[in-house]
């Protein structure tokens, strides 16, 4: 090679140098594109989270608006509708400077009287703290039992003429298997510490004493429910012997009975009653991970206590 290319060694060195530079440039270019696409990906995820978590409401919530809180589903500590999330929603709505009124959009068959009672108490507490911000319950398909327990804390209740409203009562249900056990020859062997520990055991005959005790407890909770309804509805309520019997009625009948005030949707109440049709959703939405952790923690705790101490 040196015979044909007197400076052959320099040529090889120069070629290797150029190849190395090209390789470095290509690596830099690849890194730059990689950084660009990663940044683009992070930006996309941020925008998605921005809208999914409701951060985008900050700008719209700063102007005058009607706050909307959904109470949709069964009410219970482990359900989507629970005191923690609804109370958090109420606080956010009241803390927003632009809130001119609050709509509780209810579509619930009821659930835990404890959770419903906590929400009812918080609504009344917030109303006293913010007397200039009205709260209206707007019923969709159904507002029964615990759902109605919440609704009566509002200033007024609006319904659709075909909504289902009422069911002011309390229940405790279960099954009895003693007859089946006798037929199949199964013997119940139950040991307890505490004479009433096996109260309402489905595999044992009904104990009149236990039944009477349970009925007294149900009557007491029912009386609490009645008091809350009477306090919330006041003179608007037209009581009859059936009002607190557990029956439920159409929205049209509920207005006639004083269980509700008038017909109206969320849009109607925002536009015609609150006079601010700009609706901003303040419903606190529990994340999937939070719900999973809560359910897992509750089930593990219950399982541990039940096996360890016989508290099942």
C-alpha angles and dihedrals in degrees: 000000000000090000093058096033111035090190094041095134091055091050092053091047091050092048092051090047092052092047091051092050091049090050092050091048091050092050090049091049091049092050092049092051090045091053090046094053093043090051090048090051093050091048090052092049090048092052091049092049089045091062099032095053093045097244087134089069092075094085096044092043091057091067124064112288148146112256115227124203120182120215099185123162141004115342116233142124091256096037130091090257108059137141095256096056096039093048090048089052092051093050092049092049093049093044092055109099093214097056111121097168141350129234120200103202103202128195105155138129090207133251135175114029088204094057092042090049093051091051091047091052092049093050091053092046093051092046090058091049093047107032092163094060111075122210121212129186114217115194121211119180100334140008106175138152108333090014090059090044086064095041096058090065090068125092091243138000121224122193142175114249089246097045119120112238135175131024091159098183145090130241140188115192137185144135137262120218102176094109092050091048091054092051094051094039099245118155120209113224108187125166123187141173105220124044094243100038093106093051112157092000104175092218095055130068116267112272109217091213092054092045091053091049092051091048091053090052092050091048090052093052089045090054089052089052092050091050091051091050093048092048093047098045099033116173091352090075115094101201123207130171087265098050096091098027096101095259121136131212143198119270090253092055092043090060091050090050094048093245087118134021110220148332119278147125128228092264091049094050092046093048104036105025107030090028092220113100095180100107120199119188113229096171108139106227116205111223123241091245092051093050092047092049092047094049093044092049093048094048094046091047093048092047092049094048093044094052095039101044106015093245096141 
